[in-house]
Every structure is written in C-alpha cells, then in structure tokens.
Amino acid sequence: MATAFLPTPPVPETVSLPQNVEAEAAMLGAMMIDNRLADDLIDRLDADHFFEPLHGRIFSAIKTLRGNDMLASPVTLRPMFEQDAGMRELGGPAYLAQLTGSGAGLIGARQFAKQIYDLAMLRTLVTVGRGLVDRAMDTSEEVNPRAQIEAAEEELYKVASDGATESQTKSFLQAAKTTLKMAEVALNSGGHISGITTGIESINTKIGGMHRSDLMILAGRPGMGKTSLATNIAFNAARRWMRDMADGIDPERSLGAKVAFFSLEMSADQLAGRVLSEQARINSDVLRSGKISRHEFQALATTAAELENLPLFIDDTANLSIASLHTRARRLQRRHNNQLGLIIVDYLQLLSGSAKSSGDGRVQEISEISRGLKGVAKDLNVPVMALSQLSRAVEQREDKRPLLSDLRESGSIEQDADMVMFVYREDYYLNMAQPEIPSANSPAGVQDKHAQWSEHLSRVDGLAELIIAKQRHGSTGKVMLKFEPHITRFSDVVVGGGGGGY
C-alpha cells in the first residue's frame, strides 16, 4: 500500500505546485477502459496523491469497485457521483465518459502513475518545508530547535520510506535466499545460532541468537538485574563485532553487531562504568565510592584502552519520545553505513508517546510505544531489545516468578513482542525474607527454620533464571544463569569448570 501524503497546502495564485492534471485524467480513463490496468495500479497510489480532488475521489471509487470484484466503468461509477458537487462543476457524471474518450492513457498508464506519485512527493516536500519554516519563525512558544529538526527528519522519512511505487511483495525465491543466509550463519557458528550473539552460550542455544526485525522484551521487577543483563548482552555483541572485524570476517557473516543503547534511566558514564567494572572484575561499589587501589586502577585503565574502539554507542537523553528514538536510531544507522545491528532501550515505560496518545491515557500511550518499537525493528531490520517493568502483582504471590499477565500497563506489549523474557532471582527474595537469626537459647523451631532457609539459599545463591515466556519462532522455557552482583555480570552456569563462549 502506498504511503499517505500530507494534504496539499493553500498557496498564493502566483505559485504553482508540482502537478499534472492531464496525466491524472489519462490514467483514470485507462483504468476504466482496461480494469486489468486498474488492478495493477490501485495498490501503487492513494487518493491523496492526486492534485485534483475529484480525480482522487474517482480513483477511490474505482478501487472500491475492483475490491468488490465489480466492473469499474463510467456506467458503474455514475451512481456514485450523481450528487458530487465537484463533478457537477465539470458537467456532471458525463465527465467520466470524457475521461475514457481517448485511449492515449492505455500506453503510458504505468508511467503516468509513477509521475503522479513523484509529483505528490514533491508537493509533500513543499508542505514539510513550509511547516519547518513556519515553526522556525514562531518564537511564541518554547524554542527547541533540536526537537524541530527531529520532527522534520521524521516527516521527511515518511515521505521517503515508501518512495518506490513498485510492490514490496517478495517472491518465494527472495524469501528463501534470506532463510538460506540465516542457515549458513548458523552452520558456521556451530549449528546453534543464526542471529546476533548474546555472548551467553546457554541463551544462544535456547533462542538461536537475536534476529533481525524482532522486538524482544526483557522484563523483571526492580533488583532482578534487567539492566545488567542488557548491558552484558550489548557489550558481548559489540565485542564480537570488534573481534570479527579484526579477524577480517565479512560483516554479513559476523555474529556480533554495532550496538545502540538508549539509556533513559542511567547516564552514559554510569553505563560505561558498569561495563568496565565487569570486564576488569572490579567491585562496582568500590568504583562508585572511589576506594580503588592503584592495582585496580591500572586494570581499569588497561581494560578501557582495550575497548576504546568498542562499537557500543550510548544515548542517555532523558524523556525521549518514540518518534525521537526512531529518528535518532535511523540517523545512527546512516552514520555507520547501515551496519547498526542491535538496539537496546532501557526502559520502555520511560519513553513517551505522541501528545494525542498521551491524552488518551497511559495504556494507549504504552500501546503506541510498543508498536513504535516494533516499527523501529522492522524499519531498520535489526533486533530491538526493550526493557520493561512488571506490575507489583508479582510481590503479592507466594511464587514470585513473573507471568505474561504481569507486564505493566498494557497487554499490547505481549502482543507486539516477538519474544518476552523475564529475569528472576530467587536468592534476592530469600535474602529479603531472612528469618530471625537463632541464638543458643532459641527454641528448636527457630533454629530449624533458619537452617532450612540457609540450606535453601546455599542452593540458589548466585543463580538467576531467564524465563522465555513467549518466543514467536521457537519454544518457551527457562535458562539458568550465574549472576555476580558485585560486578553486575551474568554468565553461563558451568559445571566442573570452564566458561561460556562467544
């Protein structure tokens, strides 16, 4: 379906907008003479693309008739225009027959359609340009040139995104080639990953990596480690890309990715501090408090030097709208030669929707945001991982493992997502529910309760569950992970030594 353009603005009589009414008339005449042409052209244009409003209404009527598998001709269209004021100005429904009076349009109908579309794009550019000038000249409200630039970029992108009038339908061969390319990547990786690596072997095995155009939701209650896991994954993917490029691997075959991290909660330096703390294995509390030894500082500096070319780009702008995030991601994609391979958003509820959706309530706004994030994933053809809060209902249950129904504020998050993952740490809740520490004089019941608690904690301490609650392209289930809170690091649970691979 062709994109809808902005309405044509009123202009002074001395200014003529780009248009070719004769081409519109010839094409409509050809469509009524040969309905096969109509079937070919109705998905390439919309009524808004016609400069003459009456021509747009005739086009819509032809489209309606053909959609109902009815003949579209001056005779069948006539009843639909008996009361049309614009048609009366041109002599009434007889104008429809006049359009078919010349068969010249039969030869060039497709070229006319392309020209009509291109001229509509030019008129829309005029509208965008005038709007940009008007907003830039108006200083009666808050002056925010950056917001105006982003709004203009978004409007221009809407014009350009569907710039081709050809069908976007893929043949089976084209779709099959994409599937074969994914299978080749999986084969070369050892048979278990066809997308971008998470850097954690057990997760890769379960989900097959992070796949292009997928929206992944990573959710959990506060304290579970959502941001830590997302940061780990971002770093692992970026480091794999850096290593693959150093090894001369074709970017198309790399399991890594250049990563954009939109951090709406933490600042860029805090996020970088987490990465350095994890990689240098320095306690993050020590780093924050400044009680760092000379040896630890040296390790930190060495790690920072090794990672100076890490393709991890952090945008910590607060109060981003979904439209602004889309614009910034697209700009970053252009700047890096379309090699941006992963986008992470921390977190979804801190984004804002449009003013209209905000006025309709928070549920509608969250719905717009989740649809917008899926749109970013499809538009840029990259996986998007969005972190999400969970409702407090989790805390009211005895079993505090999250469920899909716990996703906060909107069921559309579950609907729009290709994958929903929950981070759950039982040791967190056990530590919060530590029973009374028994003394030598405590009753046997108190001592037994504490002993049971201590034994339970020893079994789950340092472990986390990644619960795959929804996976559109695979099975659900859970993955056990090791979590080191002092360096905010998740990794594979390894039995008998060794370590997870990248």
C-alpha positions in Angstrom: 0.0 0.0 0.0 1.4 3.4 -0.9 2.0 5.9 1.8 -0.5 8.7 2.5 0.9 12.1 1.9 0.2 15.4 3.8 -2.7 17.4 2.4 -1.7 20.0 -0.2 -1.4 23.4 1.4 -3.2 26.5 0.1 -0.8 28.6 -1.9 -0.9 32.1 -3.5 -2.2 32.2 -7.0 1.2 33.3 -8.3 2.7 30.0 -7.1 2.0 26.7 -8.9 2.6 23.4 -7.0 4.0 20.5 -9.0 1.1 18.7 -10.7 -0.1 17.1 -14.0 -3.9 17.0 -14.0 -3.8 15.8 -17.7 -1.8 12.7 -16.6 -4.3 12.0 -13.8 -7.2 12.2 -16.2 -5.4 9.9 -18.8 -4.6 7.3 -16.2 -8.1 7.2 -14.8 -9.5 6.9 -18.3 -7.2 3.9 -19.0 -8.1 2.3 -15.7 -11.8 2.4 -16.6 -11.2 1.2 -20.2 -9.0 -1.8 -19.0 -9.7 -3.0 -15.5 -6.6 -5.1 -15.6 -4.6 -1.9 -15.5 -6.8 -0.7 -12.6 -5.9 -3.9 -10.7 -2.2 -3.3 -11.3 -2.3 0.4 -10.3 -4.7 0.7 -7.4 -2.1 -0.6 -4.8 0.5 1.9 -6.1 -1.4 5.1 -5.4 -3.8 6.6 -2.9 -6.5 9.3 -3.4 -4.2 11.8 -1.6 -1.7 11.5 -4.5 -4.0 13.3 -6.9 -3.7 17.0 -7.2 -7.3 17.4 -8.5 -9.6 16.3 -5.5 -12.3 14.9 -7.9 -9.7 12.7 -9.5 -8.8 11.3 -6.1 -12.5 10.5 -5.4 -12.8 8.8 -8.8 -9.7 6.7 -8.1 -11.2 5.7 -4.7 -14.4 4.7 -6.3 -12.6 2.5 -8.9 -10.6 1.0 -6.1 -13.8 0.2 -4.1 -15.5 -1.5 -7.1 -12.5 -3.6 -8.0 -12.1 -4.5 -4.4 -15.6 -6.0 -4.6 -14.7 -7.7 -7.9 -17.1 -5.4 -9.8 -16.6 -3.8 -13.2 -15.3 -0.2 -12.9 -16.6 1.8 -15.9 -18.3 5.2 -16.5 -21.6 3.4 -16.2 -21.0 1.6 -12.9 -19.3 4.7 -11.4 -22.1 7.1 -12.5 -24.4 6.4 -9.4 -21.6 7.2 -7.0 -21.1 10.7 -8.5 -24.7 11.9 -9.1 -24.6 14.2 -6.1 -20.9 15.1 -6.3 -20.5 18.9 -6.3 -17.1 18.8 -8.0 -18.4 16.5 -10.7 -21.4 18.9 -11.4 -18.9 21.8 -12.0 -17.4 19.8 -14.8 -20.8 18.9 -16.4 -21.9 16.0 -14.2 -21.3 12.3 -14.5 -20.8 12.6 -18.2 -17.2 13.7 -17.2 -16.5 10.0 -16.5 -17.2 9.1 -20.2 -15.0 12.0 -21.3 -12.1 10.5 -19.4 -12.4 7.4 -21.5 -12.7 9.3 -24.7 -9.0 9.0 -25.6 -7.2 5.7 -25.3 -3.8 7.5 -25.1 -3.5 6.6 -21.4 -3.5 2.9 -22.2 0.0 3.1 -23.5 1.6 5.2 -20.7 -0.6 4.4 -17.7 2.2 3.0 -15.6 4.5 5.9 -16.4 1.6 8.3 -15.5 1.2 6.5 -12.2 4.8 7.0 -11.3 4.7 10.6 -12.3 1.6 11.2 -10.2 3.3 9.7 -7.2 6.5 11.6 -7.7 4.7 14.9 -8.1 2.7 14.1 -4.9 6.1 13.6 -3.1 7.3 17.0 -4.3 4.1 18.7 -3.1 4.6 17.0 0.3 8.1 18.2 0.4 6.7 21.7 -0.1 4.4 21.2 2.8 7.2 19.9 5.1 9.4 22.7 4.1 6.8 25.4 4.7 5.9 23.8 8.1 9.6 23.8 9.0 9.9 27.5 8.1 6.7 28.4 10.0 7.8 26.6 13.2 11.3 28.0 13.0 9.9 31.6 12.7 7.4 31.1 15.5 9.1 32.0 18.8 5.8 32.5 20.8 6.2 29.1 22.4 9.2 27.2 23.8 12.1 27.4 21.4 13.5 23.9 20.8 15.4 23.7 17.5 16.6 20.1 18.1 13.0 18.9 18.5 12.1 20.7 15.4 15.0 19.1 13.5 13.9 15.6 14.7 10.3 16.3 13.7 11.4 17.5 10.2 13.6 14.3 9.8 10.6 12.2 10.8 8.3 13.9 8.3 10.9 13.6 5.5 11.4 10.0 6.3 7.7 9.4 6.0 7.9 10.9 2.5 10.9 8.8 1.5 10.1 5.5 3.2 7.7 4.3 0.6 9.3 6.2 -2.3 9.1 3.3 -4.8 5.8 2.7 -6.4 6.6 -0.9 -7.1 5.1 -3.6 -4.9 7.1 -4.6 -1.8 6.0 -8.2 -2.2 8.8 -10.7 -2.1 8.9 -13.7 -4.3 9.4 -17.1 -2.7 13.0 -17.2 -4.1 13.9 -13.9 -2.4 12.5 -15.1 0.9 14.2 -18.4 0.6 17.6 -16.8 0.0 17.2 -14.9 3.2 16.4 -18.1 5.1 19.4 -19.8 3.5 21.7 -17.0 4.5 20.5 -17.4 8.2 21.1 -21.1 8.0 24.6 -20.5 6.6 25.4 -18.3 9.6 24.0 -20.9 12.0 26.1 -23.6 10.3 29.3 -21.5 10.5 28.7 -20.8 14.2 28.5 -24.5 15.1 24.8 -25.0 14.4 23.2 -23.2 17.3 22.9 -19.5 16.4 21.6 -17.8 13.4 21.2 -14.2 14.7 23.3 -11.8 16.8 25.1 -13.4 19.7 24.1 -12.6 23.3 27.6 -13.7 24.3 26.0 -16.2 26.7 26.1 -19.7 25.3 23.0 -21.1 27.1 20.8 -18.2 25.9 22.1 -18.5 22.4 21.2 -22.2 22.4 17.7 -21.5 23.6 16.8 -18.6 21.3 19.2 -19.0 18.4 20.6 -15.5 18.9 18.8 -12.2 18.4 17.1 -12.0 15.0 16.6 -9.1 12.6 13.3 -7.2 12.9 12.4 -8.9 16.2 11.1 -7.0 19.2 12.4 -8.6 22.4 11.0 -7.6 25.8 13.3 -8.2 28.8 11.3 -7.7 31.9 11.6 -8.1 35.6 11.0 -6.5 39.0 13.5 -3.9 40.4 16.6 -5.6 41.7 16.4 -8.6 39.3 19.3 -7.4 37.1 17.5 -6.3 33.9 19.9 -3.5 33.1 22.9 -5.7 34.0 21.9 -8.4 31.6 21.1 -6.0 28.8 24.4 -4.3 29.3 26.2 -7.6 29.3 24.5 -8.6 26.0 25.2 -5.2 24.4 28.9 -5.5 25.3 29.2 -9.1 24.2 27.6 -8.3 20.8 29.8 -5.2 20.3 33.0 -7.0 21.3 32.2 -10.0 19.0 31.8 -7.5 16.1 35.1 -5.8 17.0 36.9 -9.2 17.1 35.3 -10.4 13.8 36.4 -7.2 12.0 39.9 -7.6 13.4 39.9 -11.1 12.0 38.8 -10.0 8.6 35.4 -11.7 8.7 32.8 -10.4 6.3 30.4 -8.1 8.2 27.4 -10.1 6.7 28.7 -13.2 8.4 29.6 -11.7 11.8 27.7 -12.9 14.8 28.4 -9.6 16.5 26.9 -6.2 16.0 27.3 -2.5 16.4 25.0 -1.6 19.2 22.9 1.5 20.1 22.0 1.6 23.7 19.2 4.2 24.6 19.6 4.6 28.4 16.7 6.7 29.7 17.4 5.8 33.3 21.2 5.8 33.7 23.8 8.2 32.4 26.3 7.2 29.7 29.2 7.3 32.2 27.4 5.1 34.7 26.7 2.6 32.0 30.3 2.6 30.8 31.4 2.2 34.4 29.3 -1.0 34.6 31.0 -2.4 31.5 34.5 -1.5 32.8 33.7 -2.9 36.2 32.5 -6.2 34.7 35.4 -6.6 32.4 38.1 -5.5 34.8 36.4 -7.6 37.6 36.4 -4.7 40.0 33.6 -4.4 42.5 31.2 -1.7 41.2 30.6 -0.4 44.8 34.4 0.2 45.2 34.4 2.0 41.8 31.5 4.3 42.8 32.9 5.1 46.3 36.3 5.9 44.9 38.1 3.4 47.3 40.0 1.9 44.4 43.6 0.6 44.7 46.4 1.5 42.4 46.4 -2.1 41.1 42.7 -1.9 40.4 43.0 1.5 38.7 45.7 0.0 36.4 43.4 -2.9 35.5 40.6 -0.4 34.8 42.8 1.7 32.6 44.1 -1.3 30.7 40.5 -2.5 30.1 39.4 1.0 28.9 42.4 1.1 26.4 41.5 -2.4 25.0 37.9 -1.3 24.5 38.4 2.2 23.0 37.1 1.1 19.6 34.2 -0.9 21.0 31.2 -0.2 18.7 28.8 0.5 21.6 27.0 3.8 21.3 25.1 5.2 24.3 22.4 7.8 24.1 21.4 8.9 27.6 18.9 11.6 26.6 16.0 11.7 29.1 12.3 11.9 28.2 12.7 10.6 24.7 9.6 10.1 22.6 9.2 7.0 20.5 9.3 9.2 17.4 12.6 10.9 18.5 14.1 7.5 19.3 13.2 6.3 15.8 14.8 9.3 14.3 18.0 9.0 16.3 18.3 5.3 15.6 17.8 5.9 11.9 20.4 8.7 12.0 22.9 6.4 13.7 22.2 3.7 11.2 23.1 6.1 8.3 26.2 7.3 10.1 27.5 3.8 10.4 26.9 2.7 6.8 23.8 0.6 7.7 25.9 -1.7 10.0 24.0 -1.0 13.2 22.9 -4.4 14.3 21.2 -4.2 17.7 19.2 -1.6 19.6 18.6 -1.7 23.3 16.1 0.5 25.2 16.3 0.9 29.0 13.4 1.1 29.6 10.1 1.1 27.7 8.0 2.9 30.4 10.3 5.9 30.4 9.6 6.6 26.7 6.7 8.9 25.8 4.2 8.7 23.0 2.6 11.4 20.9 0.6 14.1 22.6 -2.6 12.6 21.2 -1.9 9.1 22.7 -0.8 10.7 26.0 -4.2 12.4 26.2 -5.9 9.0 25.6 -4.4 7.5 28.8 -1.3 5.6 29.8 -2.5 2.3 28.4 -2.9 3.8 24.9 0.4 5.5 25.2 2.2 2.3 26.1 0.5 0.6 23.2 1.8 3.3 20.8 5.3 2.9 22.2 5.4 -0.9 21.9 4.0 -0.7 18.3 6.6 2.1 17.6 9.5 -0.1 18.9 8.3 -3.0 16.6 8.3 -0.4 13.8 11.9 0.5 14.6 12.9 -3.1 14.4 11.2 -3.7 11.1 12.3 -0.3 9.6 16.0 -0.7 10.4 15.9 -4.5 10.1 17.6 -5.0 13.5 16.7 -6.8 16.7 15.3 -4.3 19.3 15.5 -5.3 23.0 13.3 -3.2 25.2 13.5 -3.5 29.0 10.2 -3.3 30.8 8.9 -3.0 34.4 6.5 -5.5 35.9 3.4 -4.8 38.0 3.5 -5.1 41.8 1.2 -8.1 41.5 4.3 -10.3 41.4 5.1 -9.4 45.0 1.7 -10.5 46.2 2.2 -14.1 45.1 4.0 -16.8 47.0 5.7 -17.9 43.8 7.2 -14.7 42.5 8.2 -15.9 39.1 6.8 -13.4 36.6 3.9 -14.2 34.2 3.0 -12.6 30.9 0.0 -11.0 32.7 2.4 -9.1 34.9 3.7 -6.9 32.1 2.9 -3.4 33.2 0.2 -1.2 31.9 -0.6 -2.8 28.6 -1.4 -6.1 27.0 -0.1 -4.7 23.7 3.5 -5.3 24.9 2.9 -9.0 24.9 1.1 -8.8 21.5 3.7 -6.7 19.7 6.7 -8.6 21.0 8.3 -11.5 19.2 9.9 -12.6 22.4 9.3 -11.9 26.1 11.9 -12.8 28.6 11.8 -12.4 32.4 14.8 -12.2 34.8 14.1 -13.9 38.1 16.5 -14.3 41.1 15.2 -16.4 43.9 18.2 -15.5 46.1 17.1 -11.9 46.0 13.7 -12.7 47.6 15.3 -15.2 50.1 17.7 -12.6 51.3 14.7 -10.2 51.8 12.9 -12.8 53.8 15.8 -13.8 56.1 14.3 -15.3 59.3 15.4 -14.5 62.8 19.0 -15.4 63.5 18.8 -18.0 66.3 20.8 -17.7 69.5 22.0 -20.5 71.7 18.7 -20.2 73.7 16.4 -20.1 70.8 13.7 -22.7 70.5 14.3 -25.6 68.2 11.7 -24.4 65.8 13.5 -21.1 65.2 16.8 -22.9 64.7 15.2 -25.3 62.2 13.6 -22.5 60.3 16.8 -20.7 59.9 18.7 -23.8 59.0 16.2 -24.6 56.3 16.4 -21.0 55.0 20.2 -21.2 55.0 20.2 -24.5 53.1 17.7 -23.2 50.5 19.8 -20.0 50.0 23.0 -22.0 49.5 21.3 -23.9 46.6 20.2 -20.8 44.7 22.7 -18.2 45.8 24.3 -16.5 42.7 21.8 -18.2 40.3 19.3 -16.5 38.1 16.5 -17.8 35.8 15.9 -16.3 32.4 12.3 -17.3 31.7 11.4 -17.4 28.0 7.6 -16.8 28.3 7.0 -16.1 24.6 9.0 -16.9 21.6 7.3 -16.5 18.2 9.9 -18.5 16.4 10.8 -21.2 19.0 9.9 -22.9 22.2 9.4 -21.4 25.7 11.2 -22.5 28.8 14.0 -21.2 31.0 17.7 -20.8 31.1 19.8 -21.0 34.3 22.5 -18.3 34.6 25.2 -17.3 37.0 25.0 -13.8 38.4 27.8 -12.0 40.1 26.2 -8.9 41.7 29.4 -7.2 42.8 30.5 -6.8 39.1 26.9 -7.0 37.7 27.8 -9.9 35.4 25.6 -12.7 34.0 27.3 -15.8 32.5 26.7 -19.4 31.8 26.3 -21.8 34.7 29.3 -24.1 34.2 29.6 -27.5 35.9 33.1 -28.6 36.6 35.0 -25.5 35.4 35.4 -23.9 32.1 33.4 -21.0 30.7 30.8 -19.9 28.2 31.9 -18.9 24.8 31.1 -16.0 22.5 
